Amino acid sequence: VCCKKEEKMKILAKLSHEETKKVYNIIEKKLALENLEKCLVGQEKKKELYIKCKKEKEEIELQYEKWWDYMICKYQLQDYPYAELTVDAIGETIQLV
């Protein structure tokens, strides 16, 4: 059995507990809505619920983008590729993948 060596991520910013809690809640809602949307696809009887789910998911995704925009500005992370930034909700940090 081959074990993959865990990559060491570079910590770029230490988040406050409030910042971490906010993004954690956003991510949880986003994932729940994504799963619900998958369950509702193609179910004609639940079309209204599907439309509501999609709208809420779009709103949550916008909140997530705004959170990232604010954190990138606050912690001056503009020089790092957006796609390589990740948040560690347990360690309360923003890291470079």
PABA-703936 format. One record per residue: residue in one letter; x, y, z negated of N, C-alpha, C, O in turn. Coordinates in steps of 0.001 Angstrom, whole numbers, padded with zeros to 6 digits, always signed. Layout:
PABA-703936
aXYZXYZXYZXYZ
...
***
This chain:
PABA-703936
v+000847-001173+000000+000000+000000+000000+000892+001234+000000+001800+001372-000819
c+000611+002108+000924+001389+003334+001059+000666+004475+000365-000523+004698+000594
c+001360+005170-000452+000756+006316-001148+001241+007602-000494+002438+007799-000283
k+000308+008455-000185+000623+009744+000426+001108+010699-000661+000450+010877-001686
k+002248+011299-000426+002790+012259-001389+001899+013497-001414+001608+014084-000373
e+001474+013883-002602+000613+015060-002745+001402+016308-002414+002494+016537-002935
e+000815+017120-001525+001470+018357-001142+001347+019387-002254+000298+019510-002887
k+002412+020116-002485+002407+021183-003477+001892+022443-002805+002468+022917-001825
m+000803+022981-003338+000241+024203-002774+000799+025402-003521+001002+025365-004735
k+001038+026450-002777+001577+027677-003349+000440+028498-003945-000519+028830-003247
i+000541+028825-005219-000456+029658-005886-000189+031117-005516+000909+031638-005710
l-001218+031750-004984-001089+033143-004545-001734+034118-005507-001318+035274-005589
a-002756+033667-006246-003460+034570-007159-004114+033759-008271-004590+032645-008055
k-004124+034339-009450-004830+033764-010593-006154+034496-010717-006180+035717-010872
l-007258+033754-010649-008594+034346-010698-009079+034487-012132-008649+033753-013022
s-009975+035434-012342-010627+035542-013643-011658+034416-013736-012044+033829-012725
h-012085+034133-014928-013095+033090-015126-014392+033462-014401-015051+032595-013827
e-014755+034737-014424-015972+035201-013770-015888+035031-012245-016858+034621-011607
e-014720+035351-011670-014534+035185-010229-014656+033712-009832-015276+033375-008823
t-014059+032857-010635-014106+031417-010368-015523+030891-010496-015979+030109-009662
k-016219+031319-011537-017593+030861-011757-018490+031276-010595-019334+030501-010145
k-018302+032502-010113-019123+032997-009013-018909+032165-007751-019877+031740-007121
v-017652+031930-007378-017396+031174-006150-017803+029711-006320-018261+029085-005364
y-017645+029168-007508-018060+027788-007760-019563+027637-007525-020005+026680-006889
n-020336+028578-008039-021787+028537-007844-022162+028689-006373-023071+028014-005890
i-021470+029565-005667-021719+029741-004239-021422+028443-003485-022212+028011-002646
i-020289+027835-003786-019901+026589-003105-020895+025475-003401-021265+024724-002499
e-021330+025359-004650-022311+024333-005013-023616+024514-004242-024180+023546-003733
k-024092+025752-004156-025325+026025-003402-025130+025725-001922-025999+025140-001276
k-023987+026130-001396-023685+025914+000015-023701+024420+000347-024317+024009+001331
l-023035+023621-000461-022993+022175-000228-024377+021541-000357-024742+020678+000441
a-025144+021964-001353-026493+021420-001547-027382+021743-000349-028141+020892+000115
l-027286+022971+000147-028093+023370+001302-027656+022654+002576-028487+022307+003416
e-026348+022433+002718-025863+021679+003878-026412+020256+003858-026839+019741+004892
n-026404+019617+002686-026934+018258+002556-028437+018214+002804-028931+017310+003478
l-029158+019179+002268-030597+019239+002477-030911+019433+003962-031819+018804+004507
e-030152+020304+004595-030365+020560+006022-030188+019270+006835-030974+018988+007740
k-029155+018495+006507-028923+017223+007199-030100+016268+007025-030473+015557+007958
c-030680+016255+005836-031822+015370+005559-033078+015812+006315-033926+014983+006644
l-033197+017087+006586-034418+017623+007195-034379+017694+008720-035415+017889+009355
v-033202+017537+009310-033079+017635+010764-033997+016606+011429-033976+015422+011092
g-034795+017079+012371-035654+016199+013146-036939+015760+012465-037699+014981+013040
q-037198+016234+011267-038433+015864+010571-039476+016955+010822-039511+017978+010139
e-040302+016711+011799-041302+017698+012233-042219+018136+011090-042602+019303+011014
k-042567+017215+010214-043476+017545+009102-042843+018518+008107-043543+019197+007356
k-041534+018573+008114-040834+019432+007142-040111+020586+007841-039108+021099+007346
k-040632+020977+008982-039996+022026+009772-039915+023354+009009-038898+024045+009067
e-040988+023706+008298-041008+024954+007539-039916+024954+006457-039233+025958+006256
l-039764+023833+005775-038727+023697+004746-037338+023775+005389-036425+024390+004839
y-037190+023149+006551-035922+023180+007283-035543+024618+007638-034392+025021+007471
i-036512+025384+008126-036257+026781+008502-035844+027596+007274-034923+028409+007344
k-036528+027376+006155-036189+028078+004909-034787+027694+004435-034010+028541+003995
c-034485+026409+004534-033170+025913+004137-032072+026555+004976-031053+026996+004444
k-032283+026605+006283-031299+027211+007187-031070+028684+006862-029936+029164+006884
k-032151+029394+006561-032044+030824+006232-031251+031010+004933-030366+031863+004860
e-031571+030214+003913-030850+030313+002642-029381+029946+002813-028506+030552+002195
k-029113+028942+003662-027728+028534+003915-026952+029674+004561-025801+029918+004200
e-027561+030370+005506-026913+031513+006151-026612+032611+005136-025547+033226+005187
e-027543+032862+004214-027333+033879+003179-026179+033481+002246-025362+034322+001872
i-026119+032214+001880-025047+031726+001006-023701+031802+001727-022695+032180+001127
e-023682+031446+003000-022438+031538+003768-021950+032980+003846-020747+033235+003801
l-022881+033917+003962-022522+035334+003972-021944+035756+002616-020963+036498+002568
q-022541+035292+001522-022008+035570+000181-020597+035009+000040-019719+035653-000536
y-020385+033805+000569-019069+033157+000510-018034+033975+001278-016927+034197+000789
e-018395+034422+002477-017490+035250+003273-017178+036569+002568-016032+037018+002563
k-018201+037188+001973-017994+038448+001241-017086+038232+000034-016239+039073-000267
w-017261+037107-000656-016413+036794-001806-014966+036708-001344-014075+037289-001964
w-014732+035982-000254-013373+035857+000269-012819+037209+000715-011666+037526+000421
d-013602+037993+001405-013143+039313+001848-012698+040155+000649-011662+040819+000691
y-013500+040116-000416-013176+040885-001617-011891+040366-002275-011032+041154-002672
m-011764+039035-002388-010579+038456-003031-009318+038729-002216-008267+039034-002779
i-009422+038621-000900-008270+038886-000029-007810+040325-000191-006610+040597-000239
c-008751+041234-000273-008419+042643-000473-007867+042871-001888-006819+043497-002051
k-008556+042375-002888-008164+042589-004283-006756+042063-004573-005954+042728-005228
y-006469+040852-004069-005180+040224-004359-004168+040400-003218-003117+039760-003208
q-004496+041271-002262-003614+041629-001145-003081+040385-000425-001873+040166-000327
l-004015+039587+000069-003669+038331+000742-003837+038431+002261-003925+037409+002943
q-003881+039644+002788-004134+039858+004207-003070+039230+005106-003355+038909+006260
d-001874+039055+004607-000781+038513+005423-000838+036992+005580-000084+036415+006364
y-001730+036352+004838-001842+034897+004902-002982+034495+005837-004017+035160+005880
p-002791+033401+006589-003875+032947+007471-005103+032535+006654-005010+031720+005736
y-006251+033114+007005-007501+032857+006285-007795+031363+006183-008227+030879+005137
a-007561+030644+007264-007870+029208+007306-006987+028387+006362-007304+027234+006068
e-005889+028969+005889-004980+028242+005011-005150+028616+003535-004414+028126+002678
l-006117+029482+003244-006393+029850+001859-007451+028915+001290-008411+028557+001973
t-007270+028529+000045-008254+027682-000623-008383+028136-002072-007457+028704-002650
v-009539+027875-002635-009760+028235-004030-009783+026951-004861-010420+025965-004492
d-009080+026989-005978-009084+025887-006938-009933+026336-008122-009474+027110-008961
a-011169+025850-008188-012096+026276-009244-011683+025748-010608-012013+026363-011622
i-010976+024637-010666-010532+024077-011950-009351+024889-012486-009331+025295-013648
g-008368+025113-011610-007177+025868-012015-007363+027369-011957-006492+028127-012383
e-008516+027807-011422-008851+029224-011288-007788+029995-010523-007291+031028-010973
t-007449+029459-009341-006419+030093-008508-006848+030100-007040-007719+029341-006616
i-006209+030978-006292-006263+030940-004838-004915+030416-004396-003869+030887-004842
q-004954+029424-003504-003720+028765-003093-003585+028777-001582-004562+028911-000845
l-002332+028629-001144-002014+028491+000268-001819+027009+000536-001004+026358-000118
v-002563+026477+001491-002491+025044+001806-001225+024758+002576-000970+023609+002939
***
